Amino acid sequence: MIDLVKNLSITSRRVKGSVIRELLKLTEKPGMISFAGGLPSPESFPVKDIADIAQKVLKENSATALQYSSTEGRIELREEIVKFMAKDGFDIEPDNVLVTASSQQGLDLVGRAFIDPTDPILVELPTYVGGLQSFSAYGARFIGVRSDEHGMIPGDLHKKLQYLHDTEEHYKFAYVVPDFQNPSGITWTLDRRRELVKMANKYNCLIVDDSPYRELRFEGSAPPTFSALDKEDNVITLRTFSKIFAPGFRLGWVVAHKSIIAKLSLVKQSVDLCTSAYSQLIAAEYLKRGLMTAHIEHTVKIYRAKRDAMLRALKAHMPKDAGVSWIKPDGGLFLWLKLPEHVSADEMFPEAIKQKVAYVIGSAFHCDGTGQNTMRLNFSYSSLEEIEEGIQRLARTIESRLRVRV
């Protein structure tokens, strides 16, 4: 066989396996309760509606459904996406929309289009590991911005942007997950959103708004999107059907200025030519029938109950007065748990696996390697009974670890 080290491209050598995907391999053992994945609940899948629509699409439009599609996406779906986004304050046209094979592809296209090797990219601490993985492949250099429960801390954001500007660094964009963030579950406040828009415009920096969970709100009202606050067309918005419809369809979309969409479309042509027309027509018909609103409400009801179950279990079973804390998310799929500084969730992971409970280590979401005393817990996939038992197992693991100071 050829020498792969010598023959592989620089880009492919930069690609590293997802920490989450590697951890998930350990969760397949019998009896394991996993809070590690970010899987939607199968209870939420609209199976009957999809079956009915799929049959209709094949019966009435099989030639189109089984054929190649335009790179930009089927016009039927893009028109429905325009209507769907209008409910969230977007004033756009189909030419502002690019249909992708999941929002993860959207991240990859953004990386391909904008990142040159060593370009600084501003990210939250912590941030979505899939974003780090995508941008790393193109040689991005990550600039972590300290964040709290309200979003990026303005003082640190300004400091980092000012430094990059003064040193004439070729920075391109700030990447954020502002709604029920993966991994922390926090939602950016209106003031923090305004600050980022203000600074992005001042320093001529794009905002990449990755919001796959925005529709999954359990309580409260949603703050405006970055796109609604920005008047300079400096925002690229990524959305997905995976969390609100069905992840198996691998459908997402990008919303941006027409010139950006045109460039991303050219990039996509070299990647996969087009997204599945069959999946697009099913999603378009689902939206056209007005089924999405009720379906999201149904999904929210399921996930709210599971979040509440996890919060109750944490309160009941976690060690008291021991420095263990967690964030209550107002929506989404994840909850963020923090241990005392001297306790490493990384080192504790094998012990948790022995107890047959799994989580994702928080350090995987920190571009600077910090956050070793944190972990991400997913509540959307497990049953209520599994959440109760799994948190008990995790609490026992943490209690055991607390007895050993490192």
C-alpha positions in Angstrom: 0.0 0.0 0.0 1.2 3.6 -0.6 2.6 5.7 2.1 -0.5 7.6 3.3 1.5 10.1 5.3 3.4 11.1 2.2 0.5 11.0 -0.2 -2.5 12.4 1.7 -3.4 16.0 1.1 -2.7 18.6 3.8 -6.5 19.1 4.2 -7.2 15.4 4.8 -4.3 15.2 7.3 -5.8 18.1 9.2 -9.1 16.3 9.6 -9.4 14.7 13.0 -12.0 12.2 14.2 -14.9 13.7 16.1 -14.4 13.2 19.9 -18.1 12.6 20.2 -18.2 9.9 17.5 -15.3 8.2 19.1 -17.0 8.3 22.6 -20.2 7.0 21.1 -18.5 3.7 20.2 -18.0 3.1 23.9 -21.7 3.6 24.6 -22.9 0.7 22.6 -22.3 -1.8 25.4 -25.4 -3.6 26.7 -27.1 -1.7 29.6 -25.3 1.6 28.8 -27.3 4.8 29.4 -25.9 7.4 27.1 -26.3 11.1 27.5 -23.4 11.6 25.0 -25.1 11.8 21.6 -27.2 14.7 20.2 -29.9 12.5 18.8 -33.4 13.6 18.4 -36.0 11.4 20.0 -37.6 8.9 17.6 -40.9 9.7 19.4 -40.8 13.1 17.6 -40.5 11.7 14.1 -43.7 12.3 12.0 -43.7 8.9 10.5 -47.3 8.7 9.2 -47.2 12.1 7.6 -43.8 11.4 5.9 -45.1 8.1 4.6 -48.2 9.7 3.2 -46.2 12.6 1.6 -43.5 10.2 0.3 -46.1 8.1 -1.5 -47.7 11.2 -3.0 -44.4 12.6 -4.2 -43.5 9.3 -5.9 -46.9 8.9 -7.4 -47.2 12.4 -8.8 -43.7 13.6 -9.3 -41.3 10.7 -9.5 -39.4 12.0 -12.5 -38.4 15.0 -10.5 -38.0 13.4 -7.2 -35.5 10.7 -8.4 -33.6 13.1 -10.7 -30.7 15.4 -10.0 -31.6 18.8 -8.5 -30.2 22.3 -9.0 -27.3 23.0 -6.7 -29.2 25.8 -5.0 -32.1 23.5 -4.1 -35.6 22.8 -5.4 -37.5 26.1 -5.8 -40.5 24.4 -4.1 -38.5 24.0 -0.9 -36.7 27.3 -1.0 -40.1 29.1 -1.4 -41.4 27.3 1.7 -38.2 28.1 3.6 -38.7 31.8 2.8 -42.2 31.6 4.3 -41.0 29.6 7.3 -38.2 32.1 8.0 -40.5 35.1 7.7 -42.1 33.9 11.0 -38.7 34.6 12.6 -38.3 38.1 11.1 -36.4 37.3 7.9 -37.3 39.3 4.9 -35.7 37.2 2.2 -36.2 35.7 -1.3 -35.4 32.2 -2.6 -32.1 33.5 -4.0 -31.1 34.2 -0.4 -31.4 30.4 0.4 -29.1 27.5 -0.4 -30.4 24.0 0.5 -27.6 21.8 1.9 -27.2 18.2 2.9 -27.6 19.1 6.6 -26.3 22.2 8.4 -23.0 20.4 8.9 -22.5 20.7 5.2 -23.2 24.4 5.6 -20.3 24.7 8.0 -18.1 22.9 5.6 -19.1 25.1 2.7 -18.4 28.2 4.8 -15.0 26.8 5.7 -14.2 26.1 2.0 -15.4 29.5 0.8 -13.8 31.7 3.5 -10.9 30.1 5.3 -7.3 30.2 4.2 -4.7 28.3 6.3 -3.9 30.1 9.6 -6.8 32.5 9.3 -8.1 33.4 12.8 -11.7 32.5 13.5 -13.4 33.8 16.6 -15.4 31.1 18.5 -17.1 30.8 21.9 -15.6 29.1 24.8 -17.1 26.5 24.7 -18.5 26.0 21.1 -19.9 23.2 18.9 -17.2 20.6 18.3 -18.5 19.9 14.8 -17.8 23.5 13.8 -14.2 23.3 15.2 -13.8 20.0 13.2 -15.1 21.5 9.9 -13.0 24.7 10.1 -9.9 22.9 11.3 -9.8 21.0 8.0 -9.1 24.3 6.2 -6.3 25.3 8.6 -8.3 27.8 10.8 -6.6 29.2 13.8 -9.2 29.5 16.6 -9.4 32.5 18.8 -11.5 31.5 21.8 -13.7 34.3 23.4 -14.6 33.9 27.0 -18.4 33.3 27.4 -20.9 33.1 30.2 -24.6 32.3 30.5 -25.4 35.4 28.4 -23.1 34.8 25.4 -19.7 36.1 24.5 -18.3 38.5 27.0 -18.1 41.9 25.2 -14.8 43.0 26.8 -13.0 39.9 25.8 -14.6 40.0 22.3 -13.5 43.6 21.8 -10.0 42.8 23.1 -9.5 39.9 20.7 -10.9 41.8 17.7 -8.8 44.9 18.4 -5.7 42.8 18.7 -6.4 41.0 15.4 -7.1 44.4 13.7 -4.0 46.1 15.1 -1.7 43.2 14.0 -3.4 43.1 10.6 -4.4 39.5 11.0 -6.6 38.2 8.2 -9.6 37.3 10.4 -12.8 36.3 8.6 -15.7 35.6 10.9 -17.1 35.0 14.3 -18.8 31.6 14.6 -21.6 31.4 17.2 -24.4 29.0 18.3 -26.6 31.6 20.0 -29.8 29.6 20.8 -29.8 26.8 23.3 -26.1 26.4 22.5 -24.5 23.1 21.8 -22.9 22.3 24.2 -23.8 24.7 27.1 -27.6 25.1 26.5 -27.3 28.9 27.0 -29.1 31.5 24.9 -27.5 34.8 24.0 -29.3 37.8 25.4 -30.4 40.7 23.2 -27.7 43.0 24.6 -24.9 40.5 23.8 -26.3 40.0 20.3 -26.3 43.8 19.7 -22.7 44.0 20.9 -21.5 41.3 18.5 -23.3 42.9 15.6 -21.9 46.3 16.5 -18.3 45.0 16.8 -18.6 42.8 13.7 -19.6 45.8 11.6 -16.9 48.0 13.2 -14.2 45.5 12.4 -15.6 44.3 9.1 -16.1 40.7 10.3 -18.8 38.3 9.2 -21.1 36.5 11.8 -21.8 32.9 11.2 -25.0 32.1 13.1 -25.5 28.4 13.6 -29.0 27.9 15.0 -30.2 24.3 14.7 -32.2 24.4 17.9 -33.9 27.9 17.8 -37.4 26.5 17.2 -37.2 24.2 20.2 -38.0 26.8 22.9 -39.7 25.5 26.1 -40.4 28.8 27.8 -39.9 32.5 27.4 -39.7 34.5 24.2 -37.0 34.3 21.6 -34.6 37.2 21.2 -34.1 38.6 17.7 -31.8 36.8 15.3 -28.4 38.4 14.4 -29.8 38.8 10.9 -32.7 40.9 12.2 -30.3 43.1 14.2 -27.7 43.5 11.4 -28.3 46.1 8.6 -25.1 45.4 6.7 -25.8 41.9 5.3 -22.9 40.6 7.4 -24.6 37.5 8.7 -24.7 33.9 7.4 -27.4 31.9 9.1 -27.4 28.1 9.2 -30.5 26.1 9.9 -31.5 22.4 9.7 -34.5 20.1 9.5 -32.6 17.5 11.5 -33.8 18.7 14.9 -37.3 19.8 14.0 -38.3 17.2 11.3 -36.1 14.1 10.7 -32.3 13.8 10.8 -32.3 11.0 8.3 -33.2 13.3 5.5 -29.9 15.2 6.0 -31.5 18.5 5.0 -30.4 22.0 6.0 -30.2 25.4 4.6 -28.1 28.6 4.5 -29.5 32.1 4.5 -27.3 35.0 3.4 -26.8 37.9 1.0 -27.3 36.7 -2.6 -23.7 37.2 -3.5 -22.6 34.9 -0.6 -25.2 32.3 -1.6 -24.0 32.4 -5.2 -20.4 31.7 -4.0 -21.4 28.9 -1.6 -23.5 27.4 -4.4 -20.4 27.3 -6.6 -18.4 25.6 -3.8 -21.2 23.1 -3.3 -21.1 22.1 -7.0 -17.7 20.6 -6.4 -18.8 18.8 -3.3 -21.9 16.9 -4.2 -23.6 18.7 -7.1 -26.9 18.9 -5.3 -29.0 17.8 -2.3 -31.5 14.9 -2.7 -34.5 16.1 -4.7 -36.7 13.4 -3.1 -35.9 14.6 0.4 -36.4 18.2 -0.6 -39.9 17.6 -2.2 -41.0 15.7 0.9 -39.9 18.5 3.2 -41.5 21.1 0.9 -44.8 19.4 0.9 -44.7 19.0 4.7 -44.2 22.7 5.1 -46.8 23.5 2.4 -49.4 21.5 4.3 -48.8 23.6 7.4 -47.7 20.6 9.5 -44.5 22.0 10.9 -45.9 24.3 13.6 -47.9 21.6 15.3 -45.1 19.1 14.9 -42.6 21.5 16.6 -45.1 22.0 19.4 -45.3 18.2 19.8 -41.5 17.9 19.9 -41.1 20.7 22.4 -43.6 19.0 24.7 -41.5 15.8 24.6 -38.2 17.5 25.2 -39.5 19.9 27.9 -40.6 16.8 29.9 -37.2 15.2 29.5 -35.3 18.3 30.4 -37.5 18.7 33.5 -36.8 15.0 34.4 -33.1 15.6 34.2 -33.2 18.7 36.2 -35.2 16.9 39.0 -32.8 14.0 38.9 -29.8 16.3 39.2 -31.3 18.2 42.1 -32.2 14.9 43.9 -29.0 12.9 43.4 -26.0 15.2 42.8 -23.7 15.8 45.7 -24.8 18.7 47.8 -22.5 21.7 48.6 -19.7 20.1 46.6 -19.2 22.6 43.8 -21.3 20.7 41.3 -23.5 23.0 39.2 -25.5 23.0 36.0 -27.3 25.4 33.6 -31.0 25.2 33.1 -31.6 25.5 29.3 -34.8 27.2 28.1 -34.9 24.8 25.1 -32.8 22.7 22.9 -31.3 19.2 23.5 -28.5 19.8 26.0 -27.6 20.6 29.6 -24.1 21.7 30.8 -22.7 20.4 34.0 -19.7 21.8 35.8 -17.5 20.0 38.4 -15.1 21.6 40.9 -11.9 22.8 39.3 -9.9 20.0 40.7 -12.1 17.3 39.2 -11.4 16.3 35.6 -14.4 15.0 33.6 -11.9 13.7 31.1 -10.2 11.5 33.6 -13.5 10.5 35.1 -15.0 9.3 31.9 -13.7 5.6 32.1 -15.2 5.4 35.6 -18.5 6.6 34.3 -18.4 3.9 31.5 -17.8 1.3 34.2 -21.0 2.6 35.9 -22.7 2.3 32.4 -23.4 5.9 31.9 -21.8 8.2 29.3 -21.4 11.9 28.7 -19.3 14.1 26.4 -16.2 15.6 28.0 -16.4 19.4 28.0 -12.8 20.0 26.9 -13.8 18.7 23.4 -15.8 21.9 23.0 -13.0 24.3 24.1 -10.5 25.2 21.3 -7.9 26.1 23.9 -8.1 22.7 25.8 -9.7 24.2 28.9 -13.0 23.1 30.4 -11.8 19.7 31.7 -14.1 20.0 34.7 -17.2 20.2 32.5 -19.4 17.8 30.6 -22.4 17.9 28.2 -25.5 15.9 28.9 -28.1 15.2 26.2 -31.7 14.8 27.4 -33.6 14.5 24.2 -32.9 10.8 23.4 -33.2 8.8 26.6 -36.5 7.8 28.2 -37.7 9.4 31.4 -36.7 6.2 33.2 -33.3 6.1 31.7 -32.7 9.8 32.6 -33.5 9.0 36.3 -31.3 5.9 36.4 -28.5 7.5 34.4 -28.2 10.6 36.6 -28.1 8.3 39.6 -25.2 6.4 38.1 -23.4 9.7 37.1 -23.9 11.1 40.7 -22.3 8.0 42.2 -19.4 8.4 39.8 -18.9 12.0 40.7 -19.2 11.3 44.4 -16.5 8.7 44.1 -14.3 11.1 42.2 -14.8 13.9 44.7 -13.1 11.8 47.3 -9.9 11.9 45.3 -8.2 15.3 44.9 -5.8 15.4 42.0 
